[in-house]
Amino acid sequence: MPTPGDVGTELEPAERERREWRRDRAISTKPGDGTLTRAEAKRDATVRQFDIVSPSATTIGRPDSPDGDLSDRIRRLHDEQHPAMTGHAERMHRLDKARITHALCSELDLTPWERDRALGVLTEIDLTAFGSQRAIPKVALVVIQHVVDSERRRQLGLHDSDRIAELDPDEMASLYDRFESLTDDDRYRALLAANGLDQTSVNRLDRVLRDQLDEQELHGAVYGRVPHRDPHLPRAANREADPPAPERDD
């Protein structure tokens, strides 16, 4: 039975295209093509011992050879003893707190004000007071729940004990029915479970949070905003310049 390679046999269109592609391509597949010479292979292996990994990498802060050592100036930079690096770790920790908290707020679809309130508290609070539960996601979830519930109570007037005392039972029940705690959100409960937080841990962290808010005076903290300014008023930079006063005729 003749094969597609036999002379006089008509090839299939696909097989004919493959053979034409192999014949016309510029890459050679002959034995030995594409290999390095002995000198090139030795030079490549020697350089790769301590050379940069990719063209986008940098050799700044690395020794010049495998047996080399860093200078005292570079070592001080790495240890944050140089004046230019003072406070770098603290700044990066603050950015991490803001980044993780912002991501959690986006996951929970909070309002911009609730998000900025949570960011304002977490970026300023000292996490060492939370002990072994001081991981940023854990503290951020407790801060978010505290801030969101406080803001929603304030909007309904539930924070005003004098006003609540004047309400009749039906009005009070109607207000509490309108209040929606963040703990009722399935997404929030899923985030708590994903970070290994049960109700006991949340209650303990919430008590520590309240103490820290009182100690550090962070109850009105807002990220990037002035807490005592009416947000409905236009900013001073956006106001048009006052028109010049008309000249009086003497």
Helices and strands as residue ranges (DSSP letters): H 13-24, H 38-47, H 72-78, G 83-85, H 88-107, H 112-124, G 127-133, H 136-156, H 161-165, H 169-178, G 182-184, H 186-194, H 199-216, G 236-238
